[in-house]
Amino acid sequence: MSGLRVISGKARGFKLRSVPGCSTRPITDRVKEALFNILGADVVSATMLDLFAGTGSVGIEALSRGADFVCFVDIDRLAISTIHANLEHTGLSERADVVKSDAFSYLDREPDQSFDYVYIAPPQYQNLWKQAISRLDARPGWLEEDAWVIVQIDPVEYEAQSFSNLAEFDQRKYGSTLLVFYEVEA
């Protein structure tokens, strides 16, 4: 997919490299813009965990808009090298950590940091999003007390889920993309 870019902030207008091949499905500018309109100014000074990070587009957008720190996690070596290249190109590397790991192994370990936002955009149609959010629910130490977990899936993948520590509070559909928002239950 060509035309991947940073929409707003410090790195606005920078073109991002795509991951070679068809192993990732980058978020469209329309969905990314809608997501960040929802997050608004709350992204400033926030921390984000970008799981199944792919090109790094979502986390890089957060950094460009003033997030303090983003941890990018992906298992694919081409995705990892693409994220590194995109961070270098945008000048945002100093506030990022890129981890080559299976997302589930990463979430199964003892949390060394908690995040304001966790973005989950796994390969489609494999129920990986349910596994990832279940692991987050089981280890709430990954989440700040007012954290949001945002899942990007195809609408046909959606099934209502119930958790111990997380509750769904919103959904937004943009064509073949559904964003599902969860928050930590008080």
PyMOL CGO cylinders between C-alpha atoms (Angstrom):
from pymol import cmd
from pymol.cgo import CYLINDER

trace = [
    CYLINDER, 0.00, 0.00, 0.00, 1.48, 3.34, -0.98, 0.3, 1, 1, 1, 1, 1, 1,
    CYLINDER, 1.48, 3.34, -0.98, 0.64, 6.70, 0.46, 0.3, 1, 1, 1, 1, 1, 1,
    CYLINDER, 0.64, 6.70, 0.46, 1.18, 5.80, 4.11, 0.3, 1, 1, 1, 1, 1, 1,
    CYLINDER, 1.18, 5.80, 4.11, 2.02, 9.04, 5.92, 0.3, 1, 1, 1, 1, 1, 1,
    CYLINDER, 2.02, 9.04, 5.92, 2.08, 10.87, 9.21, 0.3, 1, 1, 1, 1, 1, 1,
    CYLINDER, 2.08, 10.87, 9.21, -1.09, 12.98, 9.36, 0.3, 1, 1, 1, 1, 1, 1,
    CYLINDER, -1.09, 12.98, 9.36, -0.35, 15.55, 12.06, 0.3, 1, 1, 1, 1, 1, 1,
    CYLINDER, -0.35, 15.55, 12.06, 2.18, 16.82, 14.58, 0.3, 1, 1, 1, 1, 1, 1,
    CYLINDER, 2.18, 16.82, 14.58, 5.95, 17.12, 14.54, 0.3, 1, 1, 1, 1, 1, 1,
    CYLINDER, 5.95, 17.12, 14.54, 6.44, 14.63, 11.67, 0.3, 1, 1, 1, 1, 1, 1,
    CYLINDER, 6.44, 14.63, 11.67, 3.37, 15.74, 9.68, 0.3, 1, 1, 1, 1, 1, 1,
    CYLINDER, 3.37, 15.74, 9.68, 3.57, 14.89, 5.99, 0.3, 1, 1, 1, 1, 1, 1,
    CYLINDER, 3.57, 14.89, 5.99, 6.42, 12.38, 6.32, 0.3, 1, 1, 1, 1, 1, 1,
    CYLINDER, 6.42, 12.38, 6.32, 5.86, 9.37, 4.10, 0.3, 1, 1, 1, 1, 1, 1,
    CYLINDER, 5.86, 9.37, 4.10, 6.23, 6.02, 5.83, 0.3, 1, 1, 1, 1, 1, 1,
    CYLINDER, 6.23, 6.02, 5.83, 7.72, 2.91, 4.33, 0.3, 1, 1, 1, 1, 1, 1,
    CYLINDER, 7.72, 2.91, 4.33, 5.43, -0.10, 4.01, 0.3, 1, 1, 1, 1, 1, 1,
    CYLINDER, 5.43, -0.10, 4.01, 6.40, -3.58, 5.13, 0.3, 1, 1, 1, 1, 1, 1,
    CYLINDER, 6.40, -3.58, 5.13, 7.40, -5.58, 2.01, 0.3, 1, 1, 1, 1, 1, 1,
    CYLINDER, 7.40, -5.58, 2.01, 5.01, -8.35, 1.04, 0.3, 1, 1, 1, 1, 1, 1,
    CYLINDER, 5.01, -8.35, 1.04, 1.45, -8.84, 2.23, 0.3, 1, 1, 1, 1, 1, 1,
    CYLINDER, 1.45, -8.84, 2.23, 2.00, -9.82, 5.88, 0.3, 1, 1, 1, 1, 1, 1,
    CYLINDER, 2.00, -9.82, 5.88, 0.60, -6.53, 7.22, 0.3, 1, 1, 1, 1, 1, 1,
    CYLINDER, 0.60, -6.53, 7.22, -2.50, -4.46, 6.60, 0.3, 1, 1, 1, 1, 1, 1,
    CYLINDER, -2.50, -4.46, 6.60, -1.66, -0.82, 7.31, 0.3, 1, 1, 1, 1, 1, 1,
    CYLINDER, -1.66, -0.82, 7.31, -4.34, 1.37, 8.82, 0.3, 1, 1, 1, 1, 1, 1,
    CYLINDER, -4.34, 1.37, 8.82, -5.86, 3.77, 6.29, 0.3, 1, 1, 1, 1, 1, 1,
    CYLINDER, -5.86, 3.77, 6.29, -5.35, 7.50, 6.74, 0.3, 1, 1, 1, 1, 1, 1,
    CYLINDER, -5.35, 7.50, 6.74, -9.12, 7.88, 7.20, 0.3, 1, 1, 1, 1, 1, 1,
    CYLINDER, -9.12, 7.88, 7.20, -9.24, 5.42, 10.10, 0.3, 1, 1, 1, 1, 1, 1,
    CYLINDER, -9.24, 5.42, 10.10, -6.02, 6.74, 11.64, 0.3, 1, 1, 1, 1, 1, 1,
    CYLINDER, -6.02, 6.74, 11.64, -7.30, 10.32, 11.49, 0.3, 1, 1, 1, 1, 1, 1,
    CYLINDER, -7.30, 10.32, 11.49, -10.62, 9.27, 13.05, 0.3, 1, 1, 1, 1, 1, 1,
    CYLINDER, -10.62, 9.27, 13.05, -8.77, 7.38, 15.81, 0.3, 1, 1, 1, 1, 1, 1,
    CYLINDER, -8.77, 7.38, 15.81, -6.61, 10.36, 16.70, 0.3, 1, 1, 1, 1, 1, 1,
    CYLINDER, -6.61, 10.36, 16.70, -9.61, 12.71, 16.60, 0.3, 1, 1, 1, 1, 1, 1,
    CYLINDER, -9.61, 12.71, 16.60, -11.15, 10.45, 19.26, 0.3, 1, 1, 1, 1, 1, 1,
    CYLINDER, -11.15, 10.45, 19.26, -7.95, 10.41, 21.34, 0.3, 1, 1, 1, 1, 1, 1,
    CYLINDER, -7.95, 10.41, 21.34, -7.52, 14.15, 20.90, 0.3, 1, 1, 1, 1, 1, 1,
    CYLINDER, -7.52, 14.15, 20.90, -5.14, 16.03, 23.16, 0.3, 1, 1, 1, 1, 1, 1,
    CYLINDER, -5.14, 16.03, 23.16, -5.03, 13.08, 25.59, 0.3, 1, 1, 1, 1, 1, 1,
    CYLINDER, -5.03, 13.08, 25.59, -2.30, 11.55, 23.41, 0.3, 1, 1, 1, 1, 1, 1,
    CYLINDER, -2.30, 11.55, 23.41, 0.09, 14.34, 24.46, 0.3, 1, 1, 1, 1, 1, 1,
    CYLINDER, 0.09, 14.34, 24.46, 2.47, 12.99, 27.14, 0.3, 1, 1, 1, 1, 1, 1,
    CYLINDER, 2.47, 12.99, 27.14, 0.84, 9.55, 26.91, 0.3, 1, 1, 1, 1, 1, 1,
    CYLINDER, 0.84, 9.55, 26.91, 2.51, 6.16, 26.58, 0.3, 1, 1, 1, 1, 1, 1,
    CYLINDER, 2.51, 6.16, 26.58, 1.41, 3.57, 24.05, 0.3, 1, 1, 1, 1, 1, 1,
    CYLINDER, 1.41, 3.57, 24.05, 2.00, -0.10, 23.41, 0.3, 1, 1, 1, 1, 1, 1,
    CYLINDER, 2.00, -0.10, 23.41, 1.59, -0.82, 19.68, 0.3, 1, 1, 1, 1, 1, 1,
    CYLINDER, 1.59, -0.82, 19.68, 1.08, -4.60, 19.35, 0.3, 1, 1, 1, 1, 1, 1,
    CYLINDER, 1.08, -4.60, 19.35, 1.37, -6.27, 15.95, 0.3, 1, 1, 1, 1, 1, 1,
    CYLINDER, 1.37, -6.27, 15.95, 2.90, -2.92, 15.00, 0.3, 1, 1, 1, 1, 1, 1,
    CYLINDER, 2.90, -2.92, 15.00, 3.51, -3.62, 11.30, 0.3, 1, 1, 1, 1, 1, 1,
    CYLINDER, 3.51, -3.62, 11.30, 4.76, -0.36, 9.77, 0.3, 1, 1, 1, 1, 1, 1,
    CYLINDER, 4.76, -0.36, 9.77, 4.57, 1.42, 13.13, 0.3, 1, 1, 1, 1, 1, 1,
    CYLINDER, 4.57, 1.42, 13.13, 2.13, 3.92, 11.63, 0.3, 1, 1, 1, 1, 1, 1,
    CYLINDER, 2.13, 3.92, 11.63, -0.19, 4.21, 14.67, 0.3, 1, 1, 1, 1, 1, 1,
    CYLINDER, -0.19, 4.21, 14.67, 2.60, 4.54, 17.23, 0.3, 1, 1, 1, 1, 1, 1,
    CYLINDER, 2.60, 4.54, 17.23, 4.53, 6.97, 15.03, 0.3, 1, 1, 1, 1, 1, 1,
    CYLINDER, 4.53, 6.97, 15.03, 1.39, 9.10, 14.66, 0.3, 1, 1, 1, 1, 1, 1,
    CYLINDER, 1.39, 9.10, 14.66, 1.08, 9.12, 18.47, 0.3, 1, 1, 1, 1, 1, 1,
    CYLINDER, 1.08, 9.12, 18.47, 4.73, 10.19, 18.84, 0.3, 1, 1, 1, 1, 1, 1,
    CYLINDER, 4.73, 10.19, 18.84, 4.31, 12.88, 16.19, 0.3, 1, 1, 1, 1, 1, 1,
    CYLINDER, 4.31, 12.88, 16.19, 1.33, 14.24, 18.13, 0.3, 1, 1, 1, 1, 1, 1,
    CYLINDER, 1.33, 14.24, 18.13, 3.25, 14.45, 21.39, 0.3, 1, 1, 1, 1, 1, 1,
    CYLINDER, 3.25, 14.45, 21.39, 3.14, 11.04, 23.06, 0.3, 1, 1, 1, 1, 1, 1,
    CYLINDER, 3.14, 11.04, 23.06, 6.05, 10.60, 25.48, 0.3, 1, 1, 1, 1, 1, 1,
    CYLINDER, 6.05, 10.60, 25.48, 6.86, 7.01, 24.58, 0.3, 1, 1, 1, 1, 1, 1,
    CYLINDER, 6.86, 7.01, 24.58, 5.72, 4.16, 22.33, 0.3, 1, 1, 1, 1, 1, 1,
    CYLINDER, 5.72, 4.16, 22.33, 6.77, 0.53, 22.51, 0.3, 1, 1, 1, 1, 1, 1,
    CYLINDER, 6.77, 0.53, 22.51, 6.36, -1.24, 19.15, 0.3, 1, 1, 1, 1, 1, 1,
    CYLINDER, 6.36, -1.24, 19.15, 6.04, -5.05, 19.23, 0.3, 1, 1, 1, 1, 1, 1,
    CYLINDER, 6.04, -5.05, 19.23, 6.07, -7.27, 16.16, 0.3, 1, 1, 1, 1, 1, 1,
    CYLINDER, 6.07, -7.27, 16.16, 7.40, -10.78, 15.44, 0.3, 1, 1, 1, 1, 1, 1,
    CYLINDER, 7.40, -10.78, 15.44, 8.13, -10.19, 11.74, 0.3, 1, 1, 1, 1, 1, 1,
    CYLINDER, 8.13, -10.19, 11.74, 11.73, -9.14, 11.03, 0.3, 1, 1, 1, 1, 1, 1,
    CYLINDER, 11.73, -9.14, 11.03, 10.64, -7.13, 7.95, 0.3, 1, 1, 1, 1, 1, 1,
    CYLINDER, 10.64, -7.13, 7.95, 8.14, -5.24, 10.11, 0.3, 1, 1, 1, 1, 1, 1,
    CYLINDER, 8.14, -5.24, 10.11, 10.85, -4.57, 12.73, 0.3, 1, 1, 1, 1, 1, 1,
    CYLINDER, 10.85, -4.57, 12.73, 13.28, -3.18, 10.13, 0.3, 1, 1, 1, 1, 1, 1,
    CYLINDER, 13.28, -3.18, 10.13, 10.43, -1.10, 8.61, 0.3, 1, 1, 1, 1, 1, 1,
    CYLINDER, 10.43, -1.10, 8.61, 9.52, 0.36, 12.02, 0.3, 1, 1, 1, 1, 1, 1,
    CYLINDER, 9.52, 0.36, 12.02, 13.19, 1.24, 12.67, 0.3, 1, 1, 1, 1, 1, 1,
    CYLINDER, 13.19, 1.24, 12.67, 13.45, 2.90, 9.23, 0.3, 1, 1, 1, 1, 1, 1,
    CYLINDER, 13.45, 2.90, 9.23, 10.22, 4.86, 9.75, 0.3, 1, 1, 1, 1, 1, 1,
    CYLINDER, 10.22, 4.86, 9.75, 11.30, 6.04, 13.21, 0.3, 1, 1, 1, 1, 1, 1,
    CYLINDER, 11.30, 6.04, 13.21, 14.68, 7.16, 11.83, 0.3, 1, 1, 1, 1, 1, 1,
    CYLINDER, 14.68, 7.16, 11.83, 13.05, 8.91, 8.88, 0.3, 1, 1, 1, 1, 1, 1,
    CYLINDER, 13.05, 8.91, 8.88, 10.62, 10.82, 11.10, 0.3, 1, 1, 1, 1, 1, 1,
    CYLINDER, 10.62, 10.82, 11.10, 13.24, 11.63, 13.76, 0.3, 1, 1, 1, 1, 1, 1,
    CYLINDER, 13.24, 11.63, 13.76, 11.15, 10.00, 16.50, 0.3, 1, 1, 1, 1, 1, 1,
    CYLINDER, 11.15, 10.00, 16.50, 13.46, 7.12, 17.50, 0.3, 1, 1, 1, 1, 1, 1,
    CYLINDER, 13.46, 7.12, 17.50, 14.53, 8.60, 20.83, 0.3, 1, 1, 1, 1, 1, 1,
    CYLINDER, 14.53, 8.60, 20.83, 11.06, 8.18, 22.35, 0.3, 1, 1, 1, 1, 1, 1,
    CYLINDER, 11.06, 8.18, 22.35, 10.48, 4.65, 21.06, 0.3, 1, 1, 1, 1, 1, 1,
    CYLINDER, 10.48, 4.65, 21.06, 11.42, 1.09, 21.82, 0.3, 1, 1, 1, 1, 1, 1,
    CYLINDER, 11.42, 1.09, 21.82, 11.10, -1.59, 19.13, 0.3, 1, 1, 1, 1, 1, 1,
    CYLINDER, 11.10, -1.59, 19.13, 10.76, -5.16, 20.36, 0.3, 1, 1, 1, 1, 1, 1,
    CYLINDER, 10.76, -5.16, 20.36, 10.98, -8.22, 18.09, 0.3, 1, 1, 1, 1, 1, 1,
    CYLINDER, 10.98, -8.22, 18.09, 8.68, -10.59, 19.91, 0.3, 1, 1, 1, 1, 1, 1,
    CYLINDER, 8.68, -10.59, 19.91, 5.52, -12.58, 19.61, 0.3, 1, 1, 1, 1, 1, 1,
    CYLINDER, 5.52, -12.58, 19.61, 2.82, -10.31, 21.08, 0.3, 1, 1, 1, 1, 1, 1,
    CYLINDER, 2.82, -10.31, 21.08, 1.51, -13.10, 23.32, 0.3, 1, 1, 1, 1, 1, 1,
    CYLINDER, 1.51, -13.10, 23.32, 4.93, -13.93, 24.77, 0.3, 1, 1, 1, 1, 1, 1,
    CYLINDER, 4.93, -13.93, 24.77, 5.46, -10.23, 25.38, 0.3, 1, 1, 1, 1, 1, 1,
    CYLINDER, 5.46, -10.23, 25.38, 2.14, -9.89, 27.24, 0.3, 1, 1, 1, 1, 1, 1,
    CYLINDER, 2.14, -9.89, 27.24, 2.71, -13.10, 29.21, 0.3, 1, 1, 1, 1, 1, 1,
    CYLINDER, 2.71, -13.10, 29.21, 5.82, -11.72, 30.89, 0.3, 1, 1, 1, 1, 1, 1,
    CYLINDER, 5.82, -11.72, 30.89, 5.78, -9.61, 34.02, 0.3, 1, 1, 1, 1, 1, 1,
    CYLINDER, 5.78, -9.61, 34.02, 4.94, -6.01, 33.02, 0.3, 1, 1, 1, 1, 1, 1,
    CYLINDER, 4.94, -6.01, 33.02, 7.94, -3.67, 33.34, 0.3, 1, 1, 1, 1, 1, 1,
    CYLINDER, 7.94, -3.67, 33.34, 5.86, -0.62, 32.50, 0.3, 1, 1, 1, 1, 1, 1,
    CYLINDER, 5.86, -0.62, 32.50, 2.20, 0.37, 32.24, 0.3, 1, 1, 1, 1, 1, 1,
    CYLINDER, 2.20, 0.37, 32.24, 0.66, 2.17, 29.27, 0.3, 1, 1, 1, 1, 1, 1,
    CYLINDER, 0.66, 2.17, 29.27, -2.06, 4.76, 28.71, 0.3, 1, 1, 1, 1, 1, 1,
    CYLINDER, -2.06, 4.76, 28.71, -3.02, 3.18, 25.38, 0.3, 1, 1, 1, 1, 1, 1,
    CYLINDER, -3.02, 3.18, 25.38, -2.62, -0.30, 23.93, 0.3, 1, 1, 1, 1, 1, 1,
    CYLINDER, -2.62, -0.30, 23.93, -3.30, -0.62, 20.21, 0.3, 1, 1, 1, 1, 1, 1,
    CYLINDER, -3.30, -0.62, 20.21, -4.00, -4.14, 18.92, 0.3, 1, 1, 1, 1, 1, 1,
    CYLINDER, -4.00, -4.14, 18.92, -4.11, -4.64, 15.13, 0.3, 1, 1, 1, 1, 1, 1,
    CYLINDER, -4.11, -4.64, 15.13, -3.31, -8.31, 14.49, 0.3, 1, 1, 1, 1, 1, 1,
    CYLINDER, -3.31, -8.31, 14.49, -3.52, -10.31, 11.28, 0.3, 1, 1, 1, 1, 1, 1,
    CYLINDER, -3.52, -10.31, 11.28, -7.19, -10.73, 10.45, 0.3, 1, 1, 1, 1, 1, 1,
    CYLINDER, -7.19, -10.73, 10.45, -9.58, -13.66, 10.84, 0.3, 1, 1, 1, 1, 1, 1,
    CYLINDER, -9.58, -13.66, 10.84, -7.49, -15.64, 13.33, 0.3, 1, 1, 1, 1, 1, 1,
    CYLINDER, -7.49, -15.64, 13.33, -9.09, -14.43, 16.60, 0.3, 1, 1, 1, 1, 1, 1,
    CYLINDER, -9.09, -14.43, 16.60, -5.66, -13.10, 17.63, 0.3, 1, 1, 1, 1, 1, 1,
    CYLINDER, -5.66, -13.10, 17.63, -7.25, -9.93, 18.96, 0.3, 1, 1, 1, 1, 1, 1,
    CYLINDER, -7.25, -9.93, 18.96, -9.25, -11.97, 21.51, 0.3, 1, 1, 1, 1, 1, 1,
    CYLINDER, -9.25, -11.97, 21.51, -6.08, -13.74, 22.68, 0.3, 1, 1, 1, 1, 1, 1,
    CYLINDER, -6.08, -13.74, 22.68, -4.21, -10.45, 23.02, 0.3, 1, 1, 1, 1, 1, 1,
    CYLINDER, -4.21, -10.45, 23.02, -6.93, -8.64, 24.94, 0.3, 1, 1, 1, 1, 1, 1,
    CYLINDER, -6.93, -8.64, 24.94, -7.48, -11.68, 27.20, 0.3, 1, 1, 1, 1, 1, 1,
    CYLINDER, -7.48, -11.68, 27.20, -3.78, -11.62, 28.10, 0.3, 1, 1, 1, 1, 1, 1,
    CYLINDER, -3.78, -11.62, 28.10, -3.95, -7.89, 28.85, 0.3, 1, 1, 1, 1, 1, 1,
    CYLINDER, -3.95, -7.89, 28.85, -7.00, -8.49, 31.02, 0.3, 1, 1, 1, 1, 1, 1,
    CYLINDER, -7.00, -8.49, 31.02, -5.11, -11.21, 32.91, 0.3, 1, 1, 1, 1, 1, 1,
    CYLINDER, -5.11, -11.21, 32.91, -2.12, -8.89, 33.50, 0.3, 1, 1, 1, 1, 1, 1,
    CYLINDER, -2.12, -8.89, 33.50, -3.59, -5.47, 34.26, 0.3, 1, 1, 1, 1, 1, 1,
    CYLINDER, -3.59, -5.47, 34.26, -0.13, -4.25, 35.27, 0.3, 1, 1, 1, 1, 1, 1,
    CYLINDER, -0.13, -4.25, 35.27, 0.38, -3.39, 31.58, 0.3, 1, 1, 1, 1, 1, 1,
    CYLINDER, 0.38, -3.39, 31.58, -2.37, -0.78, 31.91, 0.3, 1, 1, 1, 1, 1, 1,
    CYLINDER, -2.37, -0.78, 31.91, -2.55, 2.57, 33.65, 0.3, 1, 1, 1, 1, 1, 1,
    CYLINDER, -2.55, 2.57, 33.65, -5.71, 2.92, 35.75, 0.3, 1, 1, 1, 1, 1, 1,
    CYLINDER, -5.71, 2.92, 35.75, -7.42, 5.06, 33.07, 0.3, 1, 1, 1, 1, 1, 1,
    CYLINDER, -7.42, 5.06, 33.07, -5.95, 3.17, 30.10, 0.3, 1, 1, 1, 1, 1, 1,
    CYLINDER, -5.95, 3.17, 30.10, -7.73, 2.44, 26.86, 0.3, 1, 1, 1, 1, 1, 1,
    CYLINDER, -7.73, 2.44, 26.86, -7.23, -0.71, 24.80, 0.3, 1, 1, 1, 1, 1, 1,
    CYLINDER, -7.23, -0.71, 24.80, -8.12, -0.20, 21.16, 0.3, 1, 1, 1, 1, 1, 1,
    CYLINDER, -8.12, -0.20, 21.16, -8.62, -3.15, 18.82, 0.3, 1, 1, 1, 1, 1, 1,
    CYLINDER, -8.62, -3.15, 18.82, -8.58, -2.82, 15.02, 0.3, 1, 1, 1, 1, 1, 1,
    CYLINDER, -8.58, -2.82, 15.02, -10.39, -5.68, 13.28, 0.3, 1, 1, 1, 1, 1, 1,
    CYLINDER, -10.39, -5.68, 13.28, -12.66, -6.45, 10.36, 0.3, 1, 1, 1, 1, 1, 1,
    CYLINDER, -12.66, -6.45, 10.36, -16.28, -6.01, 11.54, 0.3, 1, 1, 1, 1, 1, 1,
    CYLINDER, -16.28, -6.01, 11.54, -17.05, -9.69, 10.76, 0.3, 1, 1, 1, 1, 1, 1,
    CYLINDER, -17.05, -9.69, 10.76, -14.47, -10.71, 13.40, 0.3, 1, 1, 1, 1, 1, 1,
    CYLINDER, -14.47, -10.71, 13.40, -16.24, -8.94, 16.24, 0.3, 1, 1, 1, 1, 1, 1,
    CYLINDER, -16.24, -8.94, 16.24, -17.74, -10.89, 19.13, 0.3, 1, 1, 1, 1, 1, 1,
    CYLINDER, -17.74, -10.89, 19.13, -18.73, -9.34, 22.44, 0.3, 1, 1, 1, 1, 1, 1,
    CYLINDER, -18.73, -9.34, 22.44, -16.24, -10.29, 25.15, 0.3, 1, 1, 1, 1, 1, 1,
    CYLINDER, -16.24, -10.29, 25.15, -16.44, -10.14, 28.92, 0.3, 1, 1, 1, 1, 1, 1,
    CYLINDER, -16.44, -10.14, 28.92, -13.38, -9.60, 31.06, 0.3, 1, 1, 1, 1, 1, 1,
    CYLINDER, -13.38, -9.60, 31.06, -12.40, -9.20, 34.69, 0.3, 1, 1, 1, 1, 1, 1,
    CYLINDER, -12.40, -9.20, 34.69, -10.60, -5.88, 34.34, 0.3, 1, 1, 1, 1, 1, 1,
    CYLINDER, -10.60, -5.88, 34.34, -11.67, -4.44, 30.98, 0.3, 1, 1, 1, 1, 1, 1,
    CYLINDER, -11.67, -4.44, 30.98, -15.02, -3.27, 29.65, 0.3, 1, 1, 1, 1, 1, 1,
    CYLINDER, -15.02, -3.27, 29.65, -16.00, -2.29, 26.11, 0.3, 1, 1, 1, 1, 1, 1,
    CYLINDER, -16.00, -2.29, 26.11, -17.24, 1.29, 25.94, 0.3, 1, 1, 1, 1, 1, 1,
    CYLINDER, -17.24, 1.29, 25.94, -17.35, 2.22, 22.25, 0.3, 1, 1, 1, 1, 1, 1,
    CYLINDER, -17.35, 2.22, 22.25, -17.12, 0.98, 18.66, 0.3, 1, 1, 1, 1, 1, 1,
    CYLINDER, -17.12, 0.98, 18.66, -16.48, 2.90, 15.47, 0.3, 1, 1, 1, 1, 1, 1,
    CYLINDER, -16.48, 2.90, 15.47, -16.87, 1.36, 12.01, 0.3, 1, 1, 1, 1, 1, 1,
    CYLINDER, -16.87, 1.36, 12.01, -15.09, 2.74, 8.95, 0.3, 1, 1, 1, 1, 1, 1,
    CYLINDER, -15.09, 2.74, 8.95, -15.87, 0.57, 5.93, 0.3, 1, 1, 1, 1, 1, 1,
    CYLINDER, -15.87, 0.57, 5.93, -14.09, -2.76, 6.47, 0.3, 1, 1, 1, 1, 1, 1,
    CYLINDER, -14.09, -2.76, 6.47, -12.38, -1.57, 9.67, 0.3, 1, 1, 1, 1, 1, 1,
    CYLINDER, -12.38, -1.57, 9.67, -13.88, -1.71, 13.14, 0.3, 1, 1, 1, 1, 1, 1,
    CYLINDER, -13.88, -1.71, 13.14, -12.25, 0.00, 16.11, 0.3, 1, 1, 1, 1, 1, 1,
    CYLINDER, -12.25, 0.00, 16.11, -13.39, -1.42, 19.46, 0.3, 1, 1, 1, 1, 1, 1,
    CYLINDER, -13.39, -1.42, 19.46, -12.52, 0.55, 22.61, 0.3, 1, 1, 1, 1, 1, 1,
    CYLINDER, -12.52, 0.55, 22.61, -12.06, -0.95, 26.06, 0.3, 1, 1, 1, 1, 1, 1,
    CYLINDER, -12.06, -0.95, 26.06, -11.26, 0.74, 29.34, 0.3, 1, 1, 1, 1, 1, 1,
    CYLINDER, -11.26, 0.74, 29.34, -10.11, -0.47, 32.72, 0.3, 1, 1, 1, 1, 1, 1,
    CYLINDER, -10.11, -0.47, 32.72, -13.13, -1.06, 34.94, 0.3, 1, 1, 1, 1, 1, 1,
    CYLINDER, -13.13, -1.06, 34.94, -13.11, 0.92, 38.15, 0.3, 1, 1, 1, 1, 1, 1,
]
cmd.load_cgo(trace, "trace")
